[in-house]
Amino acid sequence: MKQFKTRQEEHLIPTVINVVDSPYSIYTVCYDTFKEFFVKEGYDTFEKWENFLENDYCDVDSDWIDDIADFYNLIWTHVDPDDGACKGNDYFLIYTREQD
């Protein structure tokens, strides 16, 4: 389990979360972790998913991240630790909340 210290007034995520995946784009989402989602979308092998990304992908990453999170009843957020000052440091967190 990864733990991130945050200030809740700045982030809409709890202080302790269980990270399922932290891709920086849809290209780095773990196929094996979310295989049921990809199969439902018609990509029943990693090769088919990779082929789609390489040849036909033209969507917004956050739309796919949102669909994956909805499918698994997970939460997601976009994290940009530099507030845009350093391009490429942003990523998505797909997570569950720590149980109380």
VEXPAPA-957498 format. One record per residue (C-alpha): residue in one letter; x, y, z; residue number from 1. Coordinates in steps of 0.2 Angstrom, whole numbers. Layout:
% VEXPAPA-957498
<rec A <X Y Z> NUM>;
...
//
This chain:
% VEXPAPA-957498
<rec M <0 0 0> 1>;
<rec K <7 17 -5> 2>;
<rec Q <3 32 7> 3>;
<rec F <3 50 1> 4>;
<rec K <3 64 13> 5>;
<rec T <-9 78 7> 6>;
<rec R <-18 93 14> 7>;
<rec Q <-36 90 11> 8>;
<rec E <-40 108 8> 9>;
<rec E <-29 107 -8> 10>;
<rec H <-34 89 -14> 11>;
<rec L <-50 81 -14> 12>;
<rec I <-43 64 -9> 13>;
<rec P <-41 57 9> 14>;
<rec T <-24 57 18> 15>;
<rec V <-22 38 16> 16>;
<rec I <-27 29 0> 17>;
<rec N <-24 12 -7> 18>;
<rec V <-17 15 -24> 19>;
<rec V <-22 2 -38> 20>;
<rec D <-12 11 -52> 21>;
<rec S <-4 27 -55> 22>;
<rec P <-2 29 -74> 23>;
<rec Y <4 45 -82> 24>;
<rec S <-7 42 -97> 25>;
<rec I <-19 29 -104> 26>;
<rec Y <-3 21 -112> 27>;
<rec T <4 16 -95> 28>;
<rec V <-12 9 -87> 29>;
<rec C <-8 -9 -82> 30>;
<rec Y <-18 -20 -94> 31>;
<rec D <-17 -35 -82> 32>;
<rec T <-24 -26 -68> 33>;
<rec F <-39 -20 -77> 34>;
<rec K <-41 -34 -90> 35>;
<rec E <-59 -37 -87> 36>;
<rec F <-62 -19 -92> 37>;
<rec F <-52 -20 -108> 38>;
<rec V <-60 -37 -113> 39>;
<rec K <-77 -28 -111> 40>;
<rec E <-72 -14 -122> 41>;
<rec G <-67 -27 -135> 42>;
<rec Y <-48 -28 -132> 43>;
<rec D <-47 -46 -126> 44>;
<rec T <-28 -47 -128> 45>;
<rec F <-14 -34 -123> 46>;
<rec E <-9 -34 -141> 47>;
<rec K <-26 -28 -147> 48>;
<rec W <-26 -14 -134> 49>;
<rec E <-8 -9 -139> 50>;
<rec N <-13 -9 -157> 51>;
<rec F <-28 2 -154> 52>;
<rec L <-17 14 -144> 53>;
<rec E <-4 14 -158> 54>;
<rec N <-15 16 -173> 55>;
<rec D <-33 23 -168> 56>;
<rec Y <-32 31 -151> 57>;
<rec C <-37 50 -151> 58>;
<rec D <-47 52 -135> 59>;
<rec V <-44 61 -119> 60>;
<rec D <-34 51 -106> 61>;
<rec S <-45 56 -92> 62>;
<rec D <-61 49 -101> 63>;
<rec W <-53 32 -101> 64>;
<rec I <-47 33 -83> 65>;
<rec D <-64 38 -78> 66>;
<rec D <-72 23 -87> 67>;
<rec I <-60 11 -79> 68>;
<rec A <-63 18 -62> 69>;
<rec D <-82 17 -64> 70>;
<rec F <-81 -1 -70> 71>;
<rec Y <-72 -6 -55> 72>;
<rec N <-80 6 -43> 73>;
<rec L <-64 15 -39> 74>;
<rec I <-59 33 -37> 75>;
<rec W <-47 43 -48> 76>;
<rec T <-39 60 -48> 77>;
<rec H <-26 69 -58> 78>;
<rec V <-11 74 -48> 79>;
<rec D <1 88 -54> 80>;
<rec P <14 91 -40> 81>;
<rec D <22 106 -49> 82>;
<rec D <5 114 -53> 83>;
<rec G <11 113 -71> 84>;
<rec A <28 121 -69> 85>;
<rec C <37 105 -74> 86>;
<rec K <29 97 -89> 87>;
<rec G <28 78 -87> 88>;
<rec N <27 76 -68> 89>;
<rec D <8 74 -68> 90>;
<rec Y <0 57 -67> 91>;
<rec F <-17 49 -62> 92>;
<rec L <-21 40 -46> 93>;
<rec I <-33 26 -47> 94>;
<rec Y <-37 21 -29> 95>;
<rec T <-48 16 -15> 96>;
<rec R <-50 25 1> 97>;
<rec E <-43 18 17> 98>;
<rec Q <-56 9 27> 99>;
<rec D <-60 17 44> 100>;
//
